[in-house]
Amino acid sequence: MGKINHVKNILDLFIKKLKDDSICIDATVGNGNDILYLLNDICTKGFVYGFDIQSEAIENTKALLKLNNIFDRHLLINESHENMGNYIKEDTIDCILFNLGYLPKGDKCITTEYSSTWKAIKEGLLLLRKNGFIALMLYPGHSLGMIEAKSLESLVKTLDQKKFSVFHINFINQRNYPPELIIIQKL
């Protein structure tokens, strides 16, 4: 099993605690696999908002959802995740997923950046319900991913411990900068 699968298994421990009517955000829709997983397997009566700056990612996700006969319970928004607050009311979200980096099989020059991701995290913290969580899948194996991972790690350390618990899950005996996971839970 690959390193990314090990990290996703840990994330699944949190995701599987969601209720079937949960409302979630996929802050980086990519090719739509996370939205499909949420709508098909977890939030079977819930709703998922999806954000991505790349129209290719939105179109890939639409095609995947259509292929799987999912025509409702989602809204795909071709805009930066830092603007999610323009579309969603405060205290309504159970889970926000960020799968950072670049679009798989897409242009590797277009990546998430810590400045907009940090703005999105701060916005997302306002949108979370009590006990809701934000999951950040980090990919420090490329130069921009390393900058983003280190910057976000520094920033989430500053969150008020009376309001949020922050977990950082990473491999300590692996080479080549494997994926890392940060989970922020609202108390």
C-alpha positions in Angstrom: 0.0 0.0 0.0 1.4 3.4 -1.0 2.2 6.2 1.5 -0.7 8.3 0.3 -3.1 5.5 1.0 -1.8 5.2 4.6 -2.4 8.9 5.1 -5.9 8.7 3.5 -6.8 5.8 5.9 -6.1 8.0 8.8 -8.2 10.8 7.3 -11.0 8.2 6.8 -11.2 7.8 10.6 -12.5 11.4 10.7 -14.6 11.3 7.5 -16.5 8.1 8.6 -17.7 10.0 11.7 -19.7 12.3 9.5 -23.5 11.8 9.4 -25.3 10.9 6.2 -26.8 14.4 6.1 -23.5 16.2 6.6 -22.7 19.3 4.6 -19.1 19.4 3.4 -16.8 21.5 1.2 -14.2 20.1 -1.2 -12.0 23.1 -1.3 -9.9 21.7 -4.2 -12.1 19.5 -6.4 -9.3 18.2 -8.6 -10.8 15.3 -10.7 -13.8 14.9 -8.4 -12.8 11.7 -6.5 -13.3 13.2 -3.0 -16.7 14.6 -3.9 -17.8 11.3 -5.4 -16.6 9.5 -2.2 -18.4 11.9 0.1 -21.7 11.8 -1.9 -21.7 8.1 -2.6 -20.4 6.6 0.6 -20.5 9.1 3.5 -23.0 12.0 3.1 -25.7 10.0 1.2 -28.3 12.6 2.1 -26.0 15.5 2.6 -24.5 18.2 0.3 -21.1 19.0 -0.9 -19.8 22.4 -2.2 -16.8 22.1 -4.5 -14.3 24.8 -5.3 -11.5 24.9 -7.9 -9.8 27.7 -9.9 -9.3 25.5 -12.9 -12.3 25.0 -15.2 -10.7 21.7 -16.3 -11.1 20.4 -12.7 -14.7 21.5 -12.5 -15.5 19.8 -15.9 -13.7 16.6 -14.9 -15.7 16.5 -11.7 -19.0 17.2 -13.5 -18.2 14.3 -15.9 -17.4 11.9 -13.0 -20.5 12.8 -11.1 -22.7 12.4 -14.2 -21.0 9.0 -14.9 -22.0 7.9 -11.4 -25.6 9.3 -11.7 -25.1 12.0 -9.2 -27.1 15.0 -10.5 -27.9 16.9 -7.3 -26.7 17.5 -3.7 -23.6 19.4 -4.9 -22.6 22.8 -6.2 -19.4 23.2 -8.2 -17.9 26.6 -8.1 -15.1 27.7 -10.5 -13.5 30.1 -8.0 -10.7 30.1 -5.4 -11.4 28.4 -2.2 -10.5 31.6 -0.4 -13.9 32.9 -1.4 -16.0 30.1 0.0 -17.6 32.4 2.5 -19.3 34.3 -0.3 -21.4 31.1 -1.0 -21.9 29.5 2.4 -23.4 30.6 5.7 -21.4 30.5 8.9 -21.7 27.5 11.3 -23.2 25.1 8.7 -20.3 23.0 7.6 -19.2 19.6 9.1 -16.1 19.0 7.0 -13.7 20.9 4.6 -11.2 18.9 2.6 -8.1 20.4 1.0 -6.1 18.1 -1.3 -3.3 20.6 -2.0 -0.8 20.7 -4.8 -1.6 20.5 -8.5 -4.4 18.8 -10.5 -3.5 15.2 -11.1 -2.6 14.7 -14.8 -3.0 18.5 -15.2 -0.5 21.4 -15.5 2.0 21.0 -12.7 2.8 24.7 -12.9 -0.6 25.5 -11.5 -0.6 24.7 -7.8 -2.3 25.8 -4.6 -0.4 28.5 -2.7 -0.1 28.9 1.0 -1.4 32.5 1.0 -4.7 31.7 -0.6 -5.0 28.4 1.3 -4.4 30.2 4.6 -7.2 32.7 3.7 -9.4 29.8 2.9 -8.6 28.0 6.1 -9.4 31.1 8.1 -12.7 31.5 6.2 -13.4 27.8 6.7 -13.0 28.0 10.4 -15.9 30.5 10.5 -18.0 28.1 8.5 -17.4 25.0 10.6 -20.0 23.8 13.1 -18.8 22.8 16.5 -16.8 19.5 16.2 -16.5 20.1 12.5 -13.0 19.7 10.9 -10.7 20.8 8.2 -8.4 18.3 6.6 -5.3 19.5 4.7 -3.5 16.9 2.6 -0.1 18.3 2.0 2.4 17.2 -0.7 5.9 18.5 0.2 7.6 16.3 -2.5 7.8 19.2 -4.9 9.3 22.7 -4.2 6.1 24.7 -4.1 4.5 21.9 -2.1 7.3 22.1 0.5 6.9 25.8 0.8 3.1 25.5 1.3 3.5 22.6 3.8 6.0 24.4 6.0 4.1 27.7 5.8 0.8 26.2 6.7 2.3 24.1 9.5 3.6 27.4 11.0 0.3 29.2 10.6 -1.9 26.5 12.1 0.3 26.3 15.2 -1.0 29.8 16.0 -4.6 28.8 16.2 -6.2 29.3 19.7 -6.1 25.9 21.5 -9.2 26.8 23.4 -11.1 26.9 20.1 -9.3 24.4 17.9 -7.4 21.1 18.1 -4.7 20.7 15.5 -3.3 17.3 14.5 -0.3 16.9 12.2 0.2 13.4 10.9 3.4 12.6 9.0 5.9 9.9 8.4 9.1 10.2 10.4 11.0 7.3 8.9 10.3 7.8 5.2 12.4 9.4 2.5 11.4 11.6 -0.4 8.9 13.8 1.5 5.8 11.7 1.6 2.3 13.3 2.0 1.3 14.8 5.3 -2.0 15.4 6.9 -3.1 18.3 9.1 -6.6 18.1 10.7 -8.1 21.1 12.5 -11.1 20.4 14.6 -13.4 23.1 16.0 -14.1 22.7 19.7 
